[in-house]
Amino acid sequence: MGAGVSNAAPVAPSAQNGLSAGIATTGGQWLRETYALTDAEMGITALALEPEITGRPWPAVADALAAVPGAERRHFQGDAPLISEQIVALLGDGPLITRRMALDEQIIDVLLGQHGLDRRLVPSCALTAPPPDLWAEVPLPDDARAGLLAAARAASPGRLRLHFRGPPGSGRRTTARALAGRLGMPLLAIETKPGPDLMFHVLREAALHGALLYGPDDLASEIRDHPGIAVLAGDGPAMPDGAIEVSFSRPCYEVRRRVWTARLTAAGISAEPAAELAARFRFGPGRIGGAVAAAAATQGAAGGAGPGREELFAAARAQTGRELAALARRIEPLHTWDDLVLPPGELDQLRELCTQVTARRTVWHDWGFAAGTARGRGVTALFTGPPGTGKTTAAEVVAGELGLDLYAVDLAAVVSKYIGETEKNLEKVFTAAGETDAVLLFDEADSLFARRGDVRDARDRYANIETSYLLQRMEHYDGIALLATNLRRHLDPAFTRRLRFIVEFPVPGEPERRLIWDRCLPERAPRGDDLDLAELAARFPLTGGEIRGVVLRAAFRAAAAGRPIGQGDVLEAIRREHRKTGRFAPGSEG
């Protein structure tokens, strides 16, 4: 052997036999059987493992040819198993015999009996051991669940391709976890698409652990040769190569209730709110599990008894809204029914709106009304009236009463001058809102749901197409949508005919203004002896929004002067508010 070929000490046959014996373990047997390695190839592998045990430098090919019985140059060619299967890497340049041998990290872990995920795959994959008792959480009908399990058991441990087709949040990953647990297999989930150089190692990792492989369906070609069970998830077209397709949709109420009950019970939390949570939040098992875990963790950190209804509802709301953040603004519902000053008939309509949401499961599903229609199951309402009359406040009250998030659609982010972009953005809004069970508020709705008119040019034609799209989308939306406008006459009549509720928000009369003045002043706010709310209500025909603005301005004026809020502070605030808006305030001169 020429000088400079290797710094490794020669390996005596007895020592080599010892190394070979050292890998004659479960991992060594797996390696031999998986790649059909010969004794010579196993000996070369043992020699390449030596630095991991002794700390010596990597041996060269020349060392293997000299020390391993039967070792030949052909064992290091590109099509030989050691090289083609990336068991051994040849380092450096120059003649073959001078190149050093390094075992792949996966192979080292296998031979040394080290378990766990290959460190190179940690950024893109997750390896878990799902428990066997998750099967009740699978959001599929009983016959579909039974067929899926039978197919997997018949194939295991052989090759099987399953395509879980459905939208995000429909329980595809939960089903893969439950299936792996039922089969007694680990689950190797591809979280983000790995680079081409790592995909080989992902497949080998699944084979090493005997894991069920789960990933997006755009990896179908990359896993074509994987010999085990692979679940590909997505909402794309059917998969080739004889994959069994399993269809997923948004879980129905019964499935959601079953999952809520199972997750709450497993977490040691009372399952009493399960039915209400399942009726109110329509997301899938993954988010249900996240909500239960978040509620349990928050309550655990705070100490005391387990989380109750309010904590569970808050945790469920926290699971939603990520997709809406780019196109809508979340409004924290702070107002209650006591903050609404409306005629009795309008208040009754708002309460009925809430009742239709809470009772929708009973009517549509328990009583069978859903069988008669595929559209119009959503709860939609138009709030119409002058600015400041309480339309946004009412939306907050509705969302708060239902325990749901309120999102105001950001028209600046949605409306586009480019043809087709507005519809795309609105589709994203409706889809995300449906998945997150949020209350949608379209403020200034007349700018979106405008009346269709005569077609004089291409712009008119496109505007009519956009309105027609919105009409169709609203008709098929099964969530809660509130439209607020100051200009009802500008709305297309087709919208108003299809809305479930139309609630008028009139300018308040004197008795209503007196109530609003009183409610806008917090109990802790000091009132001057001269403050006469009855006189203010009688003299100034202000809306609720205007009264709130005036009270706040007067409060700052009084606080700066170090005195209670007096009549003079309020009158000055009224003058300044009307000067700001350019309006004349009757009676504000005195």
Residue pairs with C-beta under 8 A, 6 or more apart in sequence:
1 62
1 63
1 66
1 97
2 98
4 98
5 60
5 62
5 97
5 98
6 57
6 59
6 60
6 62
6 63
6 98
6 100
7 57
8 50
8 56
8 57
8 58
8 59
8 60
8 63
9 56
10 63
10 66
10 67
11 19
11 47
11 50
11 59
11 63
11 67
12 67
13 67
13 69
16 43
16 46
16 47
16 67
16 68
19 46
19 47
19 49
19 50
19 53
20 42
20 43
20 46
22 46
22 49
22 53
23 31
23 42
23 45
23 46
23 49
23 111
25 111
25 113
26 113
27 110
27 111
27 112
27 113
28 42
28 111
30 110
30 208
31 37
31 42
31 45
31 87
31 107
31 110
31 111
32 42
34 207
35 81
35 85
35 87
36 81
37 45
37 81
37 82
38 70
39 69
39 70
40 68
40 69
40 70
40 71
40 72
40 75
41 75
41 80
41 81
41 82
43 64
43 68
43 69
43 70
43 71
44 64
44 68
44 71
44 75
44 82
44 88
44 101
45 82
45 87
45 88
45 103
45 107
45 111
47 59
47 63
47 64
47 67
47 68
47 101
48 58
48 59
48 64
48 88
48 101
48 102
48 103
49 103
49 108
49 111
49 112
50 56
50 59
51 57
51 58
51 59
52 103
52 108
52 112
57 100
58 91
58 100
58 101
58 102
59 100
59 101
60 97
60 98
60 99
60 100
60 101
61 73
61 76
61 90
61 96
61 97
61 98
61 99
61 100
61 101
62 97
62 98
64 71
64 75
64 101
65 71
65 72
65 73
65 97
73 96
73 97
74 80
75 82
76 82
76 83
76 88
76 90
76 96
77 83
78 84
81 87
82 88
83 90
86 104
86 200
86 201
87 103
87 104
87 107
88 101
88 102
88 103
88 104
89 101
89 102
89 103
89 104
90 96
90 99
90 100
90 101
91 99
91 100
91 101
91 102
92 98
92 99
92 100
93 99
103 111
104 201
105 118
105 119
105 120
106 118
106 201
106 204
106 205
106 208
108 114
109 115
109 116
109 118
110 208
116 127
117 125
117 126
117 127
117 205
118 201
118 205
120 198
120 201
121 194
121 198
121 201
121 202
121 205
123 192
124 190
124 191
124 192
124 193
124 194
124 198
124 202
125 188
125 189
125 190
125 191
125 194
125 202
125 205
126 188
126 189
126 191
127 186
127 187
127 188
127 189
127 205
127 209
127 211
128 177
128 186
128 187
128 189
129 186
129 187
130 177
130 178
130 180
130 181
130 186
130 187
131 181
132 181
132 182
132 184
133 181
134 174
134 177
134 178
134 181
134 182
135 145
135 149
135 178
135 181
135 182
136 258
136 259
136 262
137 171
137 174
137 178
137 258
137 259
137 262
137 263
137 285
138 145
138 148
138 171
138 174
138 175
138 178
138 179
138 285
139 170
139 171
139 174
139 175
139 248
139 251
139 252
139 255
139 256
139 259
139 284
139 285
140 148
140 171
140 175
140 246
140 248
140 255
144 246
148 162
148 175
148 179
148 244
148 246
149 179
149 182
151 160
151 162
151 244
152 160
152 162
152 179
152 182
152 183
152 229
153 183
155 229
156 183
156 185
156 229
157 210
157 228
157 229
158 227
158 228
159 226
159 227
159 228
159 229
160 228
160 229
160 230
160 244
161 230
161 232
161 239
161 241
161 242
161 243
161 244
162 229
162 230
162 231
162 232
162 243
162 244
162 245
162 246
163 217
163 231
163 232
163 233
163 234
163 238
163 239
163 243
163 244
163 245
163 246
164 172
164 175
164 176
164 231
164 232
164 233
164 234
164 246
164 248
165 217
165 233
165 234
165 235
165 236
165 238
165 245
165 246
165 247
165 248
166 172
166 233
166 235
166 247
166 248
166 249
167 235
167 248
167 249
167 250
167 435
168 235
168 435
169 250
169 283
169 284
169 286
169 287
169 435
170 248
170 249
170 250
170 251
170 284
171 248
171 251
171 255
171 284
171 285
171 286
172 231
172 233
172 248
173 189
173 214
173 233
173 286
174 259
174 284
174 285
174 286
174 289
175 246
175 248
176 187
176 189
176 212
176 214
176 231
176 233
177 187
179 212
179 231
180 186
180 187
180 211
180 212
181 187
183 212
183 229
185 210
185 211
185 212
185 229
186 209
186 210
186 211
186 212
187 211
187 212
187 214
188 202
188 205
188 206
188 209
188 211
188 212
188 213
188 214
189 214
189 215
190 202
190 213
190 214
190 215
190 216
190 219
193 216
193 218
193 219
194 202
196 222
199 219
199 222
199 223
202 213
203 213
203 223
203 225
203 226
205 211
206 212
206 213
206 226
206 228
206 230
207 226
207 227
207 228
210 228
211 228
212 228
212 229
212 230
212 231
213 223
213 226
213 228
213 229
213 230
213 231
214 230
214 231
214 233
215 223
215 230
215 231
215 232
215 233
216 232
216 233
216 234
217 232
217 233
217 234
217 236
217 239
218 234
218 236
219 232
220 232
220 239
220 240
220 241
220 243
223 230
223 232
224 241
232 239
232 243
238 245
239 245
250 282
250 283
250 284
250 434
250 435
251 259
251 282
251 284
251 285
252 365
253 278
253 279
253 361
253 365
256 277
256 278
256 281
256 282
256 284
256 288
257 274
257 275
257 278
257 279
259 278
259 284
259 285
259 288
259 289
260 271
260 273
260 274
260 277
260 278
260 288
260 292
261 271
261 274
263 285
263 288
263 289
263 292
264 270
264 271
264 273
264 274
264 292
265 271
267 292
267 293
267 296
268 296
268 306
269 292
269 295
269 296
269 306
269 307
269 312
270 306
270 308
273 308
273 309
273 312
273 313
276 309
277 312
277 313
277 316
279 358
279 360
279 361
280 313
280 316
280 358
280 402
280 403
280 404
280 437
281 287
281 288
281 291
281 316
281 319
281 320
281 437
282 434
282 435
282 437
283 319
283 320
283 435
283 436
283 437
287 316
287 319
287 320
288 316
290 319
291 312
291 315
291 316
291 318
291 319
292 312
292 315
294 315
294 318
294 319
295 307
295 311
295 312
295 314
295 315
296 306
296 307
298 307
298 311
298 315
299 305
299 306
299 307
299 311
307 315
313 403
317 403
317 404
317 405
320 405
320 435
320 436
320 437
320 438
321 330
321 405
321 407
321 436
321 438
322 436
323 428
323 431
323 432
323 435
323 436
324 330
324 407
324 429
324 432
324 433
324 436
324 438
326 413
327 409
327 410
327 413
327 414
327 425
327 428
327 429
327 432
328 407
328 408
328 409
328 410
328 413
328 429
328 433
328 438
328 440
329 407
329 408
329 410
330 405
330 406
330 407
331 392
331 395
331 396
331 399
331 406
331 407
331 408
331 441
332 406
333 396
333 397
333 399
333 400
333 406
334 396
334 400
335 393
335 396
335 397
335 400
336 397
336 400
337 347
337 397
337 401
338 519
339 393
339 397
339 519
340 347
340 350
340 390
340 393
340 394
340 397
341 390
341 508
341 512
341 515
341 516
341 519
341 544
342 350
342 390
342 394
342 505
342 512
343 506
346 503
346 504
346 505
349 381
349 501
349 503
350 394
350 397
350 398
350 503
352 501
353 379
353 381
353 398
353 500
353 501
353 503
354 398
354 401
354 402
356 379
356 500
357 379
357 402
357 480
358 402
360 377
360 379
363 369
364 370
364 377
370 377
374 476
375 475
375 476
376 475
376 498
377 478
378 474
378 477
378 478
378 479
378 480
378 481
378 500
379 479
379 480
379 481
379 500
379 501
380 474
380 477
380 480
380 481
380 482
380 483
380 498
380 499
380 500
380 501
381 481
381 482
381 483
381 499
381 500
381 501
381 502
381 503
382 445
382 482
382 483
382 484
382 485
382 488
382 491
382 495
382 496
382 499
382 501
382 502
382 503
383 391
383 394
383 395
383 482
383 483
383 484
383 485
383 503
383 505
384 391
384 484
384 485
384 486
384 488
384 502
384 503
384 504
384 505
385 391
385 486
385 504
385 505
385 506
385 507
386 486
386 505
386 507
386 543
387 486
387 543
387 545
388 542
388 543
388 544
388 545
388 546
389 505
389 506
389 507
389 508
389 543
389 544
389 545
390 505
390 544
390 545
391 443
391 484
391 505
392 408
392 441
392 443
392 484
393 544
394 503
394 505
395 406
395 439
395 441
395 482
395 484
396 406
398 406
398 439
398 480
398 482
399 405
399 406
399 439
402 439
402 480
404 437
404 438
404 439
404 480
405 436
405 437
405 438
405 439
406 438
406 439
406 441
407 433
407 438
407 439
407 440
407 441
408 441
408 442
408 443
409 429
409 440
409 441
409 442
409 443
411 443
411 444
411 447
411 448
413 425
414 422
414 425
414 426
414 429
414 448
415 422
415 425
415 447
415 448
416 422
416 425
419 462
422 466
423 466
423 469
426 448
426 469
426 470
426 473
427 473
429 440
430 440
430 473
430 477
430 479
432 438
433 440
433 479
433 481
434 477
434 478
434 479
437 479
438 479
438 480
439 479
439 480
439 481
439 482
440 479
440 480
440 481
440 482
441 482
441 484
442 448
442 449
442 481
442 482
442 483
442 484
443 484
444 484
444 485
444 486
445 483
445 484
445 485
445 491
446 485
446 486
446 487
446 488
446 490
446 491
448 470
449 467
449 470
449 471
449 483
449 491
449 492
449 495
450 463
450 467
450 490
450 491
450 492
451 467
451 490
451 491
451 492
451 493
452 463
452 464
452 467
452 468
452 492
452 494
453 460
453 463
453 464
454 460
455 461
455 464
467 492
470 495
471 492
471 494
471 495
471 498
474 481
474 495
474 498
475 498
483 491
483 495
483 499
485 491
488 496
496 502
507 541
507 543
508 516
508 543
508 544
510 537
510 538
511 537
513 536
513 537
513 540
513 541
513 542
513 547
514 533
514 534
514 537
516 537
516 544
516 547
516 548
517 533
517 536
517 537
517 547
517 551
518 533
520 547
520 548
520 551
521 527
521 533
521 551
521 565
525 555
525 565
526 558
526 564
526 565
527 564
527 565
528 558
528 563
528 564
528 565
528 566
528 567
528 569
529 566
530 566
530 567
530 568
531 564
531 565
531 566
531 567
531 570
532 567
535 567
536 567
536 570
539 586
539 587
540 574
540 585
540 586
540 587
540 588
541 586
542 550
542 574
546 577
549 577
550 570
550 573
550 574
550 577
551 565
551 570
551 573
553 573
553 576
553 577
554 565
554 569
554 570
554 572
554 573
555 565
555 569
557 569
557 572
557 573
558 564
558 565
558 566
558 569
571 588
571 590
574 585
574 588
575 585
575 588
577 585
578 584
578 585
578 588
